[in-house]
Amino acid sequence: MKRKTVYTNMKNIMLIGTLYMCFSCNDFLDNQPTTELGAAAFWKTTDDATIALMGAYADIRSLFEWDWYWDGQGEYVKVLNTTAVERSPGFTNGSFNPSGYGSSFNSMYQYLYGGVHRANYVIENVEKMLQDHTSPDLIRELEAVIGEARLLRGMIYFRLISLWGDVPYIGKIIYDNSEVESITRTPINQVKDLIYADFTYAAEKLPDRIPALGRAAKPAALAFRGKLQLYWACWNNFGWPELDGFTPDKEEAGRAYIEAANDFKSVIDDFGLTLFRNGEPGACSGLGDAGVLPNYFDLFIPTSNGNPEVIMCFTHGGQGSGQGESLMRALGGRQMQSGQLQVYPRYEIADRYQSTITGDFCDPLIPMHPTASNARTAENSALNPESYKDRDYRMKASILWDYEMIMGIIDFQDAGWAPYIYKTWTAPVTIDGVEYVTYTGHGTVNSGYVFRKFIRNYPGQDRTSGDYAWPVMRLADVFLMYAEATNEVNGPQSDAIELVNKIRHRGNLPPLKPEKYADKNTFFDAIEQERIVELLGEGHRAFDLRRWRAIEKAWVGPYNPGVWCIDAHGSQITRYFNNASERTYEQCYIFRIPPAERDRNPNLTQNKPWM
């Protein structure tokens, strides 16, 4: 099994106990580690505890640093089913299409429990260290290490229950395989309470500010506790019928929304956090010019690492470290340091970007084939660059459409500008008297757009050697989750409306018009709109659709013709949920317990849609 290590800005770290524990590895506990110090020689100082914690970060990072793949299970991002781009082992063999994915995450289940084991290893051993110390300062340092490890464990279990509902809870180091061979699934409400306890401990023990880039502090613990309560509120509010034995409770939902809002409010008010560059949109070049990009673009490249908007992140080592990220490889074309363009925006995202003039949606784009005589000039044509004028700045920062420019990087060197023209790969083109070679992509791209978001615009790093610190919690997300939670309880509130408008301002959009927050439903639509464009490509959309029970809303309901995804040329590319049964939708809302785990342990029941 292939593993990754992690780079931190503090120092190179020693990895302790790097093997994963999983139910399916029968001989795991019989293996003697060859890369770790014996307990008698370790677990003596706070440095030992911190080194072990960094080992946990190293393993657990791989469970979240590829979250952008999850967006393929929504309507706005396409992920090609290919192994050309190396993934974390947990993501390997997973399906990232809008349907038919719930049976393909056996590896993720396994590796999430590997992460649980890594966190438990730190927690249990550092708790033993506490017994040998009386110094308040040392105790505080050790408790902070436990707090970070418990935060990581809580994040993993939060992901587990979000995908599988009831899951076995293991809160200690396992020394004998027999301890897990007969374990049963713990009801989700009990697991939720244990996750809540982990986040609460972390919130009480962690410092207000991170000790180093890539580590967690109190705002992260509060933000994740709020997010847990928000999801719990949604499951109780909208129901989760696929989870056997779960009974929604509207009163419980109301309490959870309030608790979530309180935690988010603390994150927003109590720690001096701000949006990147204070949420200002910045300057933006005109159509077909990428000389100056909006501030939103800069938020997602390595030069922004350490900015105050990112509440928690996982770091990468960059060039020559063997610990880099692969965003350019997966999202960029061949001129982006030989990127393989395996992930790209669907055509349908373009109409979500609103007008900077009206603050509302523009007239829908009209797909046209380039052979049409007026394809490049017709009003609202998807191939007419003028159709994209005066749009949300986040559009320019996030995607490319026809005749938009992007900086090429070849052999670590600046390769000059390349214009993107859909399906015109590596072709000479003259624009305003200047000769260019068009964006070099893949014929498998079939939407009309590619990503600019996450693509580095400076040379010096390979396609898999980026040092971007991947955000697992951003302040902008907290703003929107706070607005959602308060809206569900009390309808549109002035402070929530103000926060949504701050997010819109970074796109150079005017504030919401009063009719957009006239009532609870219209304000929810405004919040959802901001989540779609603000969080594009960050792995949130599929989880939102599931917790809101909105898959049918996005893709029509059972026994209907389904929805065709099209491209900028008007071609029908893929139809999803065509005449799909109720069971097809149910299998999107809850994942299958891996059959191999049930073969080894008959006490593991199966989720209803998979029986």
N, C-alpha and C positions, 0 to 999 in steps of 0.2 A: 504494500500500500504506500502510495507516494505522499509525503508530508511536506509541509512548508514551515519555515521558521519566520520569525518576525523581527523587524528592525524597530528600534525606538531611538528617540533623540537623547536618551540618557546615556546609554552605553551599549556595547554588545552584550548579549545576555547568554547565560548558560541555560540550556533547556533541561528541565528535570522531569523524568518520567514521561517521555514523549510518546509512549504507546497509547493508542485509543482503547478504551474498554467498550465493547458492544455485545449485545446479547448473542450475536451470531458467531463470535469468535470463541469457540469452546476452549481453545488452549491458551487464551490470553493470560489467565491467571497462573498458568504453569510456567510461563516464560520468565526467566530471571533477567532483569534489566541490565544492559551492558553500558549504558550511557549516563547513569545517575549515581550520585554518591549514596552510600549507605546512610540510613537514618541516624546512626550513632555519630557520624561525622558531619551531619547536616542539621538543619532546624535548630541552630544555636543562636543566631543573631537576626536582627531585623533585615540585614542584607540578604541572609539566606531566605527569609520569608518573601522578600521582594523579588529575588531571582526566581523562586518557584512561581510567584504570581505572574511574572513575565512569561514563563513557560506556558501557563494557562492562557494568557492573552495570545500567545503564538498559535496554539491550536484552535482556540475559539474564534479568532479573527476569520479563519477560512469559512466559518458557518454563516457569516454576515457580509463579508466584503464583496460578494458576488450577487447581492440582493437585486441589482438592476435586472437580472434575468427574470425575476418574478413579474415584471411589467409585461412580459409576453403573454401572461394569462389574462390581460385586460384587452381593451379595444384599440390602444394607441401605439403599441410597440410590437414589432415583429422580431422574434428570436428564431433563427434558423436551427433546425434540429441537426446539429453537426457536432462532431468531436474535434473540428479543426482548431477551435479555441480551447485551450486547456482550462478546465474549471477546478474548483475545489472538489475533492472527492464526494462531498455531500451533495453537490449539484449534478454530478455525473449521472447520466441516464435519465435525468428528470425531463419531463415534457413541459415546454413553456409556450403552449398554445392556449387559446381561450377555452378549449374544451378537451376532454379526454385525458386530463393530466393527473387525476387523483390516485392512480395506481402506480405511478412511476417514481415515487420518492422513497423507495426502500433504503437507498444509500443515505439519504438525508436523515431518516429516522435513526439509522445506525450511528452516524457521525455526531448527531446531536447528543446522543447518550454518551458518546466518547467525550464530548465537551463537558457534560455533567460530571463525568468521572474526574476530569482534569480539575474542575472547580472544587469538587469534594476533597480531592487530594490536598489542595492548598488549605481549605477551610479547616479540615480536621487536624492537620498537623500544626497549623498556626494556633488553633485553639489549645492544643497541648502545650505549645510554647508559653502561652499566657500564664499557665500554672507555675512557671518557673521565674516569673518576673513580678516585681512589686513597684518598680519605678513608674509613676504616672505617665511620663513621657514615652517610655518604651511600650507600655500598655496601649497608649493612644495610637502609636505607630502600628502596632500589631493588629489592633482592632480595625484600623483603616485598611490594612491588607485584607483582612477577613471581609470587610465591607465591599471592597472591589470584587473579590472572588464571589461573594454572594450576589452582587449585582449581575455578574456574568452568568452565574447559575440561573438566576431569575429570568434573564433574557432568553436563555436557552429553553427553559420550561415554558415561557410565554410563547415562544415559537412552536413548541410541541403541541400545546393545547389549542393554538390557533389553527393547526392543521389536522390534528387527530382527535381533539376533544379529550376524553378520558385517556390518560396515559399512566403507566407505572411511575410512581415517584420513588426515587432513590436519593436519599439525603445523607449518605455516608459512603466511605470507601468500601468496595466489595472485594473481599479476599477469597471467596469461594464461589465458583460458578453455580453451585447448587442454590445459592441465595437468590439468583435471578431466574432460575429455570422453572420456578413455580409461582413467580410473582404475578399478582393480578393488576388490572388497571384501576388506578385511583380515580374516584369521581372528580370531575372537573372543578367543582366548587371547593373541594379540599386542596387540590393542586393550586388553584387560584389563591387561596388563603396562604399557602406556603410561599408562593411567589411574592405575594404582598409582604409577607414577613421578611423575605430577603431584601426587597427594595426598601422597606422601612428601616431595617438594620443599617443598610448602606447609607440611607439619608441621615441617620443619626450619627454615624461614625466617620463619614468622609468629610474632608475639608471643603470649604466653599469654592476653592479654585483647584484646578488640576495641578498635581505636582510636576507633570511633564506631559508633552504632547502625546496623545494616544492613551492616556489614563483617564480615569473617571473621577468626578467630584460630586458633591451633593446635588447640584442641579440635574445631573444625569439620572440619579436615583429617583428624584422627585418626578422628573419627566416620564420615566418609564413606569413609575407607580401610577401616575395619572393616566398613561396610555393603557395600562392593564385595566384600570377601572373603567375607562371609556369603552374598551372592547367588551368587558363584562356587562356594562350597561346596554350595549348594542345587542348582545346575545339574549339578554333578558327582555329587551324592548321589542326586537324584531323576530325573536325566536330562533331556534336551531333544531328543527324537527328531526334532522338526520342523526342527532346525537341521542342515542337511546337513554332514557331515564332523566334527561334534562327537561325541567319544567320552567318555562319563562315566568318571570315575576315582575310586573310593571313597577311595583313599589321598590323592589330591589334595584331595578334599572334607575329609578329616580335618585335613590341614594348614591348609586355608583356615579351617575353623571355629576352630582354635586361634589363628591369626593374628588373626582377627576378634575373638575374645574378648579377646586381649591389648590390642588398640587400644581396645575398649570399656572395659576395665578401667582403662586410663590416663585416659580421659575422665572416668570416674566418680570416680577416686581422687585425681588429680593437680592439679586446677585449682580446687577449692573450689566446684564447681557444686552447686546444690541444686534440688529441685523447687520450684515456685511456692508461696510461703508455707509452705515446708518440708513440703509434701505434706499439710498438715492439711486435713481436709474443710471446716472452717468451719461456720458456722450454716446452717440451711436451714429456710425456712418450711414450714408444713404444706400439705396438699393444697389446691389452689385458691387459694393465696396465694403471690405472688412478691415480697413485700416484702423478703425476705432470701434471696439465692441462694447456693449453695455456692461455695467458692473456685474450683472447676473452671470455673464460668461466667466468672468474672472473668479467667481466664487468656486468654480468647479475645476480649477487647475491647480497644480501643486504650489504655485506662488502664493496662494491664499491660505496655506496650512497654518493653523493656529489662530484663525480669525474668531472673533467672539460670537458669531452666529452658530458655529458648530459646537454643540454642547458635549457630544461624545463622538469619537472617531476611532478608526483603526489605522495605524500608520503603516507605511511601506518604505522600503529602503532605497529605492531608486537605482540608478545605473551602477552596475558592478557589484551589487549587494546580494543578488540572487533572491531578493525579497520584495521585488517590485510588483506593481499592479499592472493589469493587462487591458486597461480601458481603451487605449489607442488600438491595440490589436483587434479587439472585438468590435469597436464602433467605427474605426477609421478605414478609409480606403487604402489602396496600394501606395498612394503618394504620401500617406501619413505613416512613414516608417514601416512600409510593407504591411499595413493593417489588413485584416481579412474581412471586415465589414459583415460580421455575423449578426449584428443587432442594428435595427434601424426603425425610425418612426413610420407608422402606418399613414396612409393618405388622410385618414379621418381626423388626425390631430390638428391639421392646418386650420380647420374652421373653428377650433376652440380658442384661437387667439383673437382677442377683441380689438376694437378700434381705439387708438389713442385720442381720437377726436370725439367720438360719441360715448366711449366707455362701454359700448354694447357690442353684440356680435355683428360682424360684417355680413353682407349678403353671401350666401354659400358660394364657394368656388365651383366652377363648372369644368369638369375634366374634358380635355380635348386632345385629339391625336395630333401630333406635330405636322402631319401631312395636310391638315386643314389650313386653308389659305389665311384664315384670321386667327389661328391658334395662339400666336404671339401678341396679338393686338386686341382681341375681343375683350370687352368688359367682363371682369370676374373670371376670365379664363385662368385655369390653374397653371397654364404655361406662360401667361403674361406677367412679367415681373411687376408691373404696375398694380396688379391685383393684391400685392402684399404690402403696399405702401401704407404708412401710418398704422402699423399693427403693434400690439404689445411688444415691448423691447425683448421680452423673454423669447419671442419667436426667433428673432435674429440671433440671439445668443444660443438657441437650442438646436435649430435645424437649418438645413440648406434646401433651397428650392432652386429652380432653373435660373442660371446666370448669377447665383451668389458665389462669392470667392472664398477660398480657404487656403491657408498657408500649407504648402507641401514641405515635408521633411524627408530627405532621402540620405541614407548613410550618415545620419547624425547632422546633416547640413541643411541649411535653409535652401529649399528648392524652388522658391518663388510661388506666386499665386497660381491656383488652379481653379477654373470656373466649374461649377457643378451644372451639368445638363443631363437630365434623366435619360438613361439608356445610351448616352453618347460617351462611351468609355475610351479614354486615351486617344481622343481625336483632336486634330488641329482645329482651332477656331480663332477667328479674329474679332475682337471686341474693341470698338472705338479706336481702330487702327493698330491695336497691339495684338500680337500673336501669342496664343496660349495653347497648352495641351489640357484637355478637359480632365476632370476628376476621374481617376482610375479606380473603378469599383468592380463589382461582380454582376454578372447577368442575372443572378438570383435575386438581386434587389428588385422588388416589384411594387413599390408604393409611389415613387416620385420624389421621395425625400430621404435624406441621410442626416445623421446627427452631427452637430457641431459641439453640443454640450459634452464635456469631459475630454475633448480633443485638445491636447497641448498645442500651443501656437508658437513654440520656440524650440530650437534644436538642442541636441545634446543627450537625449535619452532614447533608448530603444523602445520598441512597441510594447514589450512586457517588463519594462524597467522604470515605470513611472513611480514617483514618490508621493502621489496624491494621498492625503489622509481621508479615507472613505468615511463619510458622515453616517452614523447610525441614529443620530438624533440632532435635528436642527431646530433653532428657535422659530423659524418660519412655520415649521410643522406644529410646534407647540402653540403658536398664535392661532392656527386654524383648528386645532383640536380643542382649544379653550372656547373658541367661538361655537364650535359644534356642541360641546357639552352644555354650555350656558343656554344656547338656543333651544335645546331639547327640553330644558327645565322651565325656562322663563320666556322663551321666544327671543326675538332680536333685542340685544342690550347694547347701549351706546358704546361701552368699552370694547365689546366684541366687534361691532361694526368698525370702530376705529382701527382695530388690529387687522381686520381684513383689508381695509383701505391702505394700511401701511404695506401690506404684501402687494397690493395692486400698484402702489406707487413705484415700486422697483421696476415695474414694466412700463412706467410712464403713462399709466392709465389714470383717468380722473376717478374721484371717489364714486362709490356706488350711488346710483340714483335712488330716491326714497322708495320707488316701487320695487326695487330689488331686495328690500328688507321690510316690506310691508307686513309680513307675517312670518310665522315659523317656517312654512314650506318654501317661500321664495328666498328667505335668507339661507336656508339649507342649500338650495340650488346654487346660490352665489358662493357658498363655502366649498361645495363640491367642485365648482368651476375652478376656483383657485387651487384646490388640491390637484386637479388634473394638470394644469399648466405649470404650477410652481414645483411640483414634485415629480415631473415627468422623468422617467428613466431611473428613479431612485428606489423602485421596488415596493411602492405603496398601493398602487391601484387595485391589484387583485385582492389584497387583504381588505381594502375598503369595500369592494363589491361584495365580498363574502359576509363581512360583519353587518353590512346594511341589507343583506338579502336582496341585492340589486342585480344579480346576474341576468335574471329574466328581463329586467328593465333595459339592460344594455344590449341584450341579444334576442329579444322577444321571448315569448313563453313556449311551452311544449307544443308539439304537433303543429308547428307553423313552418313556413318556407325557410326560416332562418334569415341570416343577414350576410349579404355579400360584402366582403372587403374589396374595394376597388383601388385603382391607381390613378395618377394624374392624367393618364391618357384615356381613361374611360373603360379600361379593361376590367372585367370581373376576375379577381385573383383567387380568392378562397371564400367559400360559403361555410359559415359556422352554424351549428345547431339546426341543420336542415331536418325538419320533421323529427326533431329530437324528442325522446320520451321524458317523462318526469324523472326517471332514474338517471338519465344523462346529466340533468341539472343537479340532482342530489349528490352525485359523485364528484361534482365540483365544490360542493360546500364542505365536504369532509373527506379526508384522505383514507386510503386503505391501510389497515395495519398489515405490515409486510407478512406474507404467507410463511416465509421461512422462520420468522419469529414465532408464529403460532404453531408451526410444526414442532419446534423445539420446546414450546411452552403451551400446552393445551388450555391453560388458564387465561390466556389472552383472548378475549372475545373479539369478534369482528364488528366493524361499524355496519349499520343496517343496509346502506345502499350497496355494500359489497358482499352481502351474504348470499 
